[in-house]
């Protein structure tokens, strides 16, 4: 009887233990799903499926380990394989869930204080010493201007100089997108709006092949007018000892040929190369920079829905010391208030204004005023001519960018 009582107590305790472990493991699955659904990003399904599979195997083991020995052996082996896969997956993704591009994740960059760069009232934008030679009168034909985040201060300076006060500005009281004259969407949304005829001029980097194709489907051809120069830069955490790379080393890093900082003079640690979302100005520029060299695929490469997200991730000391990201110089140095990052010299040249203007920095390139080809509104041509005039180029320079190439 005593032995039977002991066995019953053991069986009861085992049942309670099994039940508790099962509840704990099963509850963790919806919790993980809830976390992923609340996230503003889309994650690789493996980030959720692999741990779930491991939890299910653990539950099966808990309920079978003292009953059917062959089944226990099989489940144990499966659990080991799945656990090894989980560990390998997170090691391969360098210890973090990888973000994948999602249309919902592409939004106005919250890293920028946009109110500090709005037209007319802002003290942060560049101004002329006197009135502009072009003064557009208030009318329904005023060109609707849009700007990428990296060129917002300059676009705002242009509008302040030549547009009449009282125009509708994005984010202002009573803002109506259909009648808004000055907007500052991200590049993805900016080119969509231009192709759809919702805006007339977009200040930013060249459109991607996909954006050109999207416009062509609507019978629209983009016309790109160079209006200034900017540097495409790569940056690291200030604690990273690497200060300079060659152009080829950058390509090899993003192609996956170089994956450890020790290969380029840094510490023995895996390189964490961030990317941007497809269609963004910096991602399109990156693809042009890579040329025929293929960019590494996710999940080994992180993506971010905003340039500010990349800058903040690289700046973060705990997770960013081994990271590298890319953007445009003015955005990194002036628009985002992050101090603990360092822009890398390329081929021995720093991304300074002097090196951009002289061509010494290898990744200096033009930025553009992009319009729809064949547009009949005469004010658009007047605006573009003025932007390329001495007054317009003076604002380019005073805003912190390099003047357009003159050759």
The 8 nearest C-alpha neighbors of each residue, nearest first, counted from 0:
[[1, 3, 2, 4, 5, 6, 7, 8],
 [0, 2, 4, 3, 5, 6, 7, 8],
 [1, 3, 5, 0, 4, 6, 7, 8],
 [2, 4, 0, 6, 1, 5, 7, 8],
 [5, 3, 7, 1, 6, 2, 8, 0],
 [4, 6, 2, 8, 3, 7, 9, 1],
 [5, 7, 9, 3, 4, 8, 10, 2],
 [8, 6, 10, 4, 9, 5, 11, 3],
 [9, 7, 11, 5, 10, 6, 12, 4],
 [8, 10, 6, 12, 7, 11, 13, 5],
 [9, 11, 7, 13, 8, 12, 6, 14],
 [10, 12, 8, 14, 13, 9, 7, 15],
 [13, 11, 9, 15, 14, 10, 8, 16],
 [14, 12, 16, 10, 11, 15, 9, 17],
 [13, 15, 11, 17, 16, 12, 10, 18],
 [16, 14, 12, 18, 13, 17, 19, 11],
 [17, 15, 13, 19, 14, 18, 12, 20],
 [18, 16, 14, 20, 15, 19, 61, 13],
 [17, 19, 21, 15, 16, 20, 14, 22],
 [18, 20, 16, 22, 21, 17, 15, 23],
 [21, 19, 23, 17, 22, 18, 16, 24],
 [20, 22, 18, 24, 23, 19, 58, 25],
 [23, 21, 19, 25, 20, 24, 26, 18],
 [22, 24, 20, 26, 21, 25, 19, 27],
 [25, 23, 27, 21, 26, 22, 54, 20],
 [24, 26, 22, 27, 28, 23, 21, 29],
 [27, 25, 23, 28, 24, 22, 29, 30],
 [26, 28, 30, 24, 25, 29, 31, 23],
 [27, 29, 31, 30, 26, 25, 51, 32],
 [30, 28, 32, 31, 27, 33, 26, 25],
 [29, 31, 27, 33, 28, 32, 34, 26],
 [32, 30, 34, 28, 29, 33, 27, 35],
 [31, 33, 29, 35, 34, 30, 36, 28],
 [32, 34, 30, 36, 31, 35, 29, 37],
 [35, 33, 31, 37, 32, 36, 30, 38],
 [34, 36, 38, 32, 37, 33, 31, 42],
 [35, 37, 33, 38, 34, 32, 39, 41],
 [38, 36, 34, 35, 33, 39, 40, 32],
 [37, 39, 35, 40, 36, 34, 41, 33],
 [40, 38, 104, 37, 41, 103, 36, 35],
 [41, 39, 38, 104, 98, 42, 101, 99],
 [40, 42, 99, 101, 98, 43, 100, 39],
 [43, 41, 98, 99, 44, 40, 97, 46],
 [42, 44, 45, 46, 41, 97, 99, 98],
 [45, 43, 46, 47, 48, 42, 49, 41],
 [46, 44, 48, 47, 43, 49, 50, 42],
 [45, 47, 44, 43, 48, 49, 96, 42],
 [46, 48, 45, 44, 49, 50, 51, 31],
 [49, 47, 45, 51, 50, 44, 46, 52],
 [48, 50, 52, 51, 45, 47, 85, 53],
 [51, 49, 53, 52, 48, 47, 54, 85],
 [52, 50, 54, 48, 53, 49, 55, 28],
 [53, 51, 49, 55, 50, 54, 48, 56],
 [52, 54, 50, 56, 51, 55, 78, 81],
 [53, 55, 57, 51, 56, 52, 24, 50],
 [56, 54, 58, 52, 57, 53, 51, 59],
 [55, 57, 59, 53, 58, 54, 78, 60],
 [58, 56, 60, 54, 59, 55, 61, 53],
 [59, 57, 61, 55, 60, 56, 21, 54],
 [60, 58, 56, 62, 57, 61, 63, 55],
 [59, 61, 57, 63, 58, 62, 64, 56],
 [60, 62, 58, 59, 63, 17, 64, 57],
 [61, 63, 59, 60, 64, 58, 17, 65],
 [64, 62, 60, 66, 65, 61, 59, 67],
 [63, 65, 71, 60, 66, 61, 62, 67],
 [66, 64, 63, 67, 68, 62, 71, 61],
 [65, 67, 63, 64, 68, 71, 62, 70],
 [68, 66, 70, 69, 71, 63, 65, 64],
 [67, 69, 71, 70, 72, 66, 64, 65],
 [70, 68, 72, 71, 67, 73, 74, 66],
 [71, 69, 73, 72, 68, 67, 74, 63],
 [72, 70, 68, 74, 64, 69, 73, 75],
 [71, 73, 75, 69, 70, 74, 76, 68],
 [74, 72, 70, 76, 75, 71, 77, 69],
 [73, 75, 77, 71, 76, 72, 78, 70],
 [76, 74, 78, 72, 77, 73, 71, 79],
 [75, 77, 79, 73, 78, 74, 72, 80],
 [78, 76, 74, 80, 75, 79, 81, 73],
 [77, 79, 75, 81, 76, 80, 56, 82],
 [78, 80, 82, 76, 77, 81, 83, 75],
 [81, 79, 77, 83, 78, 82, 84, 76],
 [80, 82, 84, 78, 83, 79, 53, 77],
 [83, 81, 85, 79, 84, 80, 78, 86],
 [84, 82, 86, 80, 81, 85, 87, 79],
 [83, 85, 81, 87, 82, 86, 88, 80],
 [84, 86, 82, 88, 83, 87, 49, 81],
 [87, 85, 83, 89, 88, 84, 90, 82],
 [88, 86, 90, 84, 85, 89, 91, 83],
 [89, 87, 85, 91, 90, 86, 84, 92],
 [88, 90, 92, 94, 86, 91, 87, 93],
 [91, 89, 93, 87, 92, 94, 88, 86],
 [92, 90, 88, 93, 89, 87, 299, 94],
 [91, 93, 89, 299, 90, 94, 298, 95],
 [94, 92, 90, 91, 95, 89, 271, 299],
 [95, 93, 89, 90, 92, 96, 91, 88],
 [96, 94, 93, 92, 97, 89, 90, 318],
 [95, 97, 98, 46, 92, 94, 42, 89],
 [98, 96, 301, 298, 95, 42, 99, 92],
 [97, 99, 42, 302, 301, 40, 41, 96],
 [98, 100, 41, 42, 302, 101, 97, 40],
 [101, 99, 276, 302, 98, 304, 102, 277],
 [100, 102, 104, 103, 41, 99, 40, 105],
 [103, 101, 104, 105, 100, 106, 304, 276],
 [102, 104, 101, 105, 39, 106, 40, 100],
 [103, 105, 101, 304, 102, 40, 39, 106],
 [106, 104, 304, 102, 103, 305, 101, 107],
 [107, 105, 108, 104, 185, 304, 305, 103],
 [106, 108, 185, 184, 109, 105, 305, 148],
 [107, 109, 110, 305, 106, 111, 307, 306],
 [108, 110, 111, 107, 307, 112, 106, 305],
 [111, 109, 307, 108, 335, 112, 308, 336],
 [112, 110, 109, 113, 335, 334, 108, 307],
 [111, 113, 114, 115, 110, 109, 116, 334],
 [112, 114, 115, 116, 111, 117, 151, 109],
 [113, 115, 116, 117, 112, 121, 170, 111],
 [114, 116, 113, 112, 121, 117, 123, 122],
 [117, 115, 114, 113, 152, 121, 123, 124],
 [116, 118, 114, 121, 155, 115, 113, 119],
 [119, 117, 155, 159, 120, 121, 158, 116],
 [118, 120, 159, 121, 117, 164, 158, 155],
 [121, 119, 118, 122, 117, 116, 159, 115],
 [122, 120, 123, 116, 117, 115, 119, 118],
 [121, 123, 124, 120, 115, 116, 125, 119],
 [124, 122, 121, 116, 115, 125, 152, 117],
 [123, 125, 152, 122, 156, 116, 121, 126],
 [124, 126, 398, 397, 156, 394, 123, 127],
 [127, 125, 156, 124, 128, 394, 160, 397],
 [126, 128, 129, 130, 394, 125, 131, 160],
 [127, 129, 126, 130, 131, 390, 125, 393],
 [128, 130, 127, 131, 126, 132, 160, 390],
 [129, 131, 132, 127, 160, 128, 161, 133],
 [132, 130, 133, 160, 161, 129, 134, 390],
 [131, 133, 130, 134, 385, 390, 161, 160],
 [134, 132, 131, 161, 135, 385, 382, 381],
 [135, 133, 161, 162, 136, 132, 131, 163],
 [134, 136, 162, 161, 133, 163, 137, 141],
 [137, 135, 138, 163, 134, 162, 141, 161],
 [136, 138, 163, 135, 141, 139, 162, 166],
 [139, 137, 140, 141, 136, 135, 163, 142],
 [138, 140, 141, 137, 142, 178, 136, 180],
 [141, 139, 138, 142, 376, 378, 137, 143],
 [140, 142, 139, 138, 143, 378, 137, 180],
 [143, 141, 199, 379, 144, 140, 378, 200],
 [144, 142, 180, 198, 199, 181, 141, 200],
 [143, 145, 200, 181, 180, 201, 199, 142],
 [146, 144, 182, 201, 183, 181, 200, 202],
 [147, 145, 202, 183, 201, 151, 150, 184],
 [146, 148, 185, 203, 186, 149, 150, 184],
 [147, 149, 151, 150, 185, 146, 183, 184],
 [148, 150, 330, 147, 151, 329, 327, 334],
 [151, 149, 153, 148, 147, 152, 154, 146],
 [150, 152, 154, 148, 153, 146, 149, 155],
 [153, 151, 155, 116, 154, 124, 150, 156],
 [152, 154, 156, 155, 150, 151, 398, 157],
 [155, 153, 157, 151, 156, 152, 150, 158],
 [154, 156, 118, 158, 152, 153, 157, 117],
 [157, 155, 153, 159, 154, 158, 125, 124],
 [158, 156, 154, 160, 155, 159, 153, 161],
 [157, 159, 155, 162, 160, 156, 161, 154],
 [158, 160, 156, 119, 118, 157, 161, 162],
 [159, 161, 157, 158, 131, 156, 162, 130],
 [160, 162, 134, 158, 133, 135, 159, 131],
 [163, 161, 158, 135, 159, 160, 134, 164],
 [164, 162, 137, 136, 165, 135, 166, 161],
 [165, 163, 166, 162, 119, 159, 137, 118],
 [164, 166, 163, 167, 137, 168, 162, 119],
 [167, 165, 164, 180, 168, 163, 179, 181],
 [166, 168, 179, 180, 165, 174, 181, 169],
 [167, 169, 181, 171, 179, 180, 170, 166],
 [170, 168, 182, 171, 174, 181, 179, 167],
 [169, 171, 174, 168, 172, 173, 182, 114],
 [172, 170, 174, 168, 169, 173, 167, 175],
 [171, 173, 174, 170, 168, 167, 169, 175],
 [174, 172, 171, 175, 167, 170, 168, 169],
 [173, 175, 171, 172, 170, 169, 176, 167],
 [174, 176, 177, 178, 179, 173, 167, 169],
 [177, 175, 179, 178, 174, 169, 182, 180],
 [176, 178, 175, 179, 197, 180, 174, 198],
 [179, 177, 176, 175, 180, 167, 174, 143],
 [178, 180, 167, 176, 181, 168, 177, 175],
 [181, 179, 143, 167, 144, 168, 166, 178],
 [180, 182, 168, 144, 179, 145, 143, 169],
 [183, 181, 145, 169, 184, 144, 168, 146],
 [182, 184, 146, 145, 147, 148, 151, 185],
 [185, 183, 189, 188, 147, 182, 107, 146],
 [184, 186, 147, 188, 187, 189, 107, 148],
 [185, 187, 189, 279, 147, 188, 280, 190],
 [188, 186, 278, 189, 279, 185, 190, 191],
 [187, 189, 191, 186, 185, 190, 184, 192],
 [190, 188, 186, 192, 184, 191, 187, 185],
 [189, 191, 193, 192, 188, 187, 194, 186],
 [190, 192, 188, 194, 189, 193, 195, 187],
 [191, 193, 197, 195, 189, 190, 194, 198],
 [194, 192, 198, 190, 196, 195, 191, 197],
 [193, 195, 214, 191, 192, 196, 190, 219],
 [194, 196, 192, 193, 197, 191, 217, 214],
 [197, 195, 193, 198, 194, 192, 199, 371],
 [196, 198, 192, 195, 193, 199, 177, 194],
 [199, 197, 143, 193, 196, 192, 200, 144],
 [200, 198, 143, 142, 370, 144, 193, 196],
 [201, 199, 144, 370, 369, 145, 198, 368],
 [200, 202, 145, 369, 146, 368, 144, 203],
 [201, 203, 368, 146, 367, 147, 369, 145],
 [204, 202, 147, 367, 366, 146, 201, 150],
 [203, 205, 366, 280, 367, 206, 202, 284],
 [204, 206, 207, 203, 367, 366, 280, 223],
 [207, 205, 210, 211, 204, 208, 283, 280],
 [206, 208, 210, 209, 283, 278, 211, 205],
 [209, 207, 211, 210, 212, 206, 283, 213],
 [208, 210, 212, 207, 211, 213, 278, 206],
 [211, 209, 213, 207, 212, 208, 206, 214],
 [210, 212, 208, 214, 209, 213, 215, 207],
 [213, 211, 215, 209, 214, 210, 208, 216],
 [214, 212, 210, 216, 211, 215, 209, 217],
 [213, 215, 219, 194, 211, 217, 212, 216],
 [214, 216, 218, 212, 219, 217, 213, 220],
 [217, 215, 213, 214, 218, 212, 219, 211],
 [218, 216, 215, 214, 219, 213, 194, 195],
 [217, 219, 215, 216, 214, 220, 194, 213],
 [220, 218, 214, 215, 217, 194, 371, 221],
 [221, 219, 372, 371, 215, 214, 222, 218],
 [220, 222, 371, 372, 370, 223, 369, 219],
 [221, 223, 370, 372, 369, 371, 224, 220],
 [222, 224, 369, 367, 368, 221, 225, 370],
 [223, 225, 368, 367, 369, 226, 222, 383],
 [226, 224, 367, 366, 365, 227, 368, 223],
 [225, 227, 403, 367, 387, 366, 224, 368],
 [403, 228, 226, 402, 365, 366, 401, 225],
 [229, 227, 365, 401, 364, 403, 366, 402],
 [228, 230, 363, 364, 400, 365, 401, 231],
 [231, 229, 363, 328, 362, 327, 232, 364],
 [230, 232, 327, 362, 326, 328, 363, 229],
 [233, 231, 325, 326, 327, 328, 230, 342],
 [232, 234, 325, 324, 343, 342, 326, 323],
 [233, 235, 342, 341, 343, 324, 323, 325],
 [236, 234, 323, 341, 340, 313, 322, 237],
 [235, 237, 340, 320, 314, 238, 239, 313],
 [236, 238, 340, 341, 339, 239, 235, 240],
 [239, 237, 236, 320, 240, 316, 339, 340],
 [238, 240, 237, 236, 241, 320, 235, 321],
 [241, 239, 265, 238, 242, 237, 266, 264],
 [242, 240, 265, 239, 243, 264, 263, 244],
 [243, 241, 343, 240, 344, 244, 341, 342],
 [244, 242, 344, 343, 345, 241, 347, 245],
 [245, 243, 345, 248, 346, 344, 246, 249],
 [244, 246, 346, 248, 345, 247, 249, 243],
 [245, 247, 249, 248, 345, 346, 250, 244],
 [246, 248, 250, 245, 249, 251, 244, 252],
 [247, 249, 251, 245, 250, 246, 252, 244],
 [250, 248, 252, 246, 247, 251, 253, 245],
 [251, 249, 247, 253, 248, 252, 254, 289],
 [250, 252, 256, 254, 248, 249, 257, 253],
 [253, 251, 257, 249, 255, 250, 254, 256],
 [252, 254, 250, 255, 251, 294, 295, 249],
 [253, 255, 295, 294, 251, 252, 256, 293],
 [254, 256, 252, 253, 257, 295, 258, 251],
 [257, 255, 251, 254, 252, 258, 253, 250],
 [258, 256, 252, 251, 255, 259, 262, 248],
 [259, 257, 270, 269, 255, 252, 256, 260],
 [260, 258, 269, 270, 261, 268, 262, 257],
 [259, 261, 265, 262, 263, 266, 268, 270],
 [260, 262, 265, 267, 266, 264, 263, 259],
 [263, 261, 260, 259, 264, 257, 265, 258],
 [264, 262, 261, 260, 265, 244, 241, 248],
 [263, 265, 261, 262, 260, 241, 266, 240],
 [266, 264, 261, 260, 241, 263, 240, 267],
 [265, 267, 261, 260, 268, 264, 240, 259],
 [266, 268, 261, 260, 259, 265, 269, 262],
 [267, 269, 259, 260, 266, 270, 321, 261],
 [270, 268, 259, 258, 260, 271, 321, 267],
 [269, 271, 259, 258, 321, 260, 322, 272],
 [270, 272, 322, 321, 323, 269, 273, 300],
 [273, 271, 323, 300, 322, 270, 324, 301],
 [272, 274, 301, 324, 302, 300, 323, 271],
 [275, 273, 302, 301, 303, 300, 272, 324],
 [276, 274, 302, 303, 282, 304, 277, 279],
 [275, 277, 100, 304, 303, 302, 279, 278],
 [276, 278, 279, 282, 275, 100, 283, 187],
 [279, 277, 187, 283, 207, 276, 280, 282],
 [280, 278, 186, 282, 187, 281, 277, 276],
 [281, 279, 283, 204, 282, 186, 284, 278],
 [280, 282, 284, 283, 279, 326, 285, 275],
 [283, 281, 285, 279, 284, 275, 280, 277],
 [284, 282, 286, 280, 285, 207, 281, 278],
 [283, 285, 281, 287, 282, 286, 280, 288],
 [286, 284, 282, 288, 287, 283, 281, 289],
 [285, 287, 289, 283, 288, 284, 282, 290],
 [286, 288, 284, 290, 285, 289, 283, 291],
 [287, 289, 285, 286, 290, 284, 362, 250],
 [290, 288, 286, 292, 287, 285, 250, 291],
 [291, 289, 287, 288, 292, 286, 293, 285],
 [290, 292, 293, 289, 287, 286, 288, 294],
 [293, 291, 289, 290, 294, 254, 250, 251],
 [292, 294, 254, 291, 295, 289, 290, 253],
 [295, 293, 254, 253, 296, 292, 289, 286],
 [294, 296, 254, 253, 255, 293, 300, 297],
 [297, 295, 300, 298, 299, 294, 254, 293],
 [298, 296, 299, 300, 301, 295, 97, 99],
 [297, 299, 300, 97, 92, 296, 301, 43],
 [300, 298, 297, 92, 296, 91, 301, 295],
 [301, 299, 297, 298, 272, 273, 296, 274],
 [302, 300, 273, 97, 274, 98, 272, 299],
 [301, 303, 274, 275, 98, 273, 99, 276],
 [302, 304, 275, 305, 276, 308, 309, 274],
 [303, 305, 105, 104, 276, 275, 100, 302],
 [306, 304, 308, 307, 303, 108, 105, 309],
 [307, 305, 309, 308, 310, 326, 275, 304],
 [306, 308, 310, 110, 305, 309, 311, 108],
 [307, 309, 305, 311, 306, 310, 303, 312],
 [310, 308, 312, 306, 307, 311, 303, 313],
 [309, 311, 307, 313, 312, 308, 314, 306],
 [310, 312, 314, 308, 309, 313, 307, 315],
 [313, 311, 309, 315, 314, 310, 319, 308],
 [312, 314, 319, 310, 322, 315, 311, 236],
 [315, 313, 311, 236, 340, 312, 339, 319],
 [314, 316, 319, 312, 313, 317, 318, 311],
 [317, 315, 319, 320, 318, 314, 236, 313],
 [318, 316, 315, 319, 320, 314, 321, 313],
 [319, 317, 316, 315, 320, 321, 312, 313],
 [320, 318, 313, 315, 322, 316, 321, 314],
 [319, 321, 236, 316, 322, 239, 318, 238],
 [322, 320, 319, 270, 271, 269, 268, 239],
 [323, 321, 271, 319, 313, 320, 272, 270],
 [322, 324, 235, 272, 234, 273, 271, 313],
 [323, 325, 273, 234, 233, 272, 309, 235],
 [326, 324, 233, 232, 234, 327, 323, 231],
 [325, 327, 232, 281, 231, 328, 233, 306],
 [326, 328, 231, 330, 232, 329, 230, 331],
 [327, 329, 331, 230, 330, 232, 332, 231],
 [330, 328, 332, 333, 331, 327, 334, 149],
 [329, 331, 334, 149, 328, 327, 333, 332],
 [332, 330, 328, 329, 335, 333, 334, 327],
 [331, 333, 329, 330, 328, 334, 335, 336],
 [334, 332, 329, 330, 335, 331, 336, 328],
 [335, 333, 330, 111, 331, 336, 332, 329],
 [336, 334, 337, 331, 333, 111, 110, 330],
 [335, 337, 334, 338, 333, 110, 332, 111],
 [338, 336, 335, 339, 340, 314, 311, 310],
 [339, 337, 340, 336, 314, 341, 332, 237],
 [340, 338, 237, 314, 337, 236, 341, 238],
 [341, 339, 236, 237, 314, 235, 338, 234],
 [342, 340, 237, 234, 235, 236, 343, 339],
 [341, 343, 234, 233, 232, 235, 344, 340],
 [344, 342, 243, 242, 234, 233, 341, 345],
 [343, 345, 349, 243, 348, 347, 244, 242],
 [346, 344, 245, 347, 244, 348, 243, 246],
 [345, 347, 245, 348, 244, 246, 344, 243],
 [346, 348, 345, 344, 243, 349, 245, 244],
 [349, 347, 344, 360, 345, 346, 359, 350],
 [348, 350, 344, 351, 360, 345, 347, 343],
 [351, 349, 360, 354, 230, 355, 348, 344],
 [352, 350, 354, 353, 349, 355, 360, 230],
 [351, 353, 355, 354, 356, 401, 350, 400],
 [354, 352, 356, 351, 355, 357, 359, 350],
 [355, 353, 359, 357, 360, 351, 356, 352],
 [354, 356, 352, 358, 363, 353, 357, 360],
 [355, 357, 353, 354, 358, 401, 352, 402],
 [358, 356, 354, 359, 355, 353, 360, 352],
 [357, 359, 355, 360, 356, 354, 361, 363],
 [360, 358, 354, 357, 361, 348, 355, 356],
 [359, 361, 354, 348, 358, 355, 362, 350],
 [362, 360, 363, 359, 358, 345, 346, 348],
 [363, 361, 231, 360, 230, 364, 232, 288],
 [364, 362, 230, 355, 229, 361, 360, 231],
 [363, 365, 228, 229, 362, 230, 366, 231],
 [366, 364, 228, 227, 225, 229, 367, 403],
 [367, 365, 204, 227, 225, 203, 228, 226],
 [368, 366, 225, 224, 226, 203, 202, 223],
 [367, 369, 202, 224, 201, 223, 200, 225],
 [370, 368, 223, 201, 222, 200, 367, 224],
 [371, 369, 200, 222, 221, 199, 372, 223],
 [372, 370, 221, 222, 220, 374, 373, 219],
 [371, 373, 222, 220, 221, 374, 370, 219],
 [372, 374, 375, 371, 220, 222, 370, 219],
 [373, 375, 372, 371, 376, 370, 379, 377],
 [376, 374, 377, 373, 379, 378, 380, 372],
 [375, 377, 378, 379, 374, 140, 380, 142],
 [378, 376, 379, 380, 375, 381, 374, 382],
 [377, 379, 381, 380, 376, 382, 142, 141],
 [380, 378, 382, 377, 381, 376, 142, 383],
 [379, 381, 383, 382, 377, 378, 384, 376],
 [382, 380, 378, 384, 379, 383, 385, 377],
 [381, 383, 379, 385, 380, 384, 378, 386],
 [384, 382, 386, 380, 385, 381, 379, 387],
 [383, 385, 381, 387, 382, 386, 380, 388],
 [384, 386, 388, 382, 387, 383, 391, 381],
 [387, 385, 391, 383, 388, 384, 382, 392],
 [388, 386, 384, 385, 391, 226, 392, 383],
 [387, 389, 385, 391, 390, 386, 392, 384],
 [388, 390, 392, 391, 393, 387, 385, 386],
 [391, 389, 393, 392, 388, 394, 131, 385],
 [390, 392, 386, 388, 394, 393, 389, 387],
 [391, 393, 395, 389, 394, 390, 402, 387],
 [392, 394, 390, 396, 395, 391, 389, 397],
 [393, 395, 397, 391, 392, 396, 398, 125],
 [396, 394, 392, 398, 393, 400, 397, 402],
 [395, 397, 393, 400, 394, 398, 399, 401],
 [398, 396, 394, 399, 395, 125, 393, 400],
 [397, 399, 395, 125, 396, 153, 394, 400],
 [400, 398, 397, 396, 395, 401, 329, 352],
 [399, 401, 396, 395, 398, 229, 228, 402],
 [402, 400, 228, 396, 227, 356, 229, 352],
 [401, 403, 227, 392, 228, 396, 395, 404],
 [227, 404, 402, 226, 228, 405, 401, 225],
 [403, 405, 406, 402, 227, 228, 365, 356],
 [404, 406, 403, 402, 227, 226, 225, 387],
 [405, 404, 403, 402, 356, 357, 225, 358]]
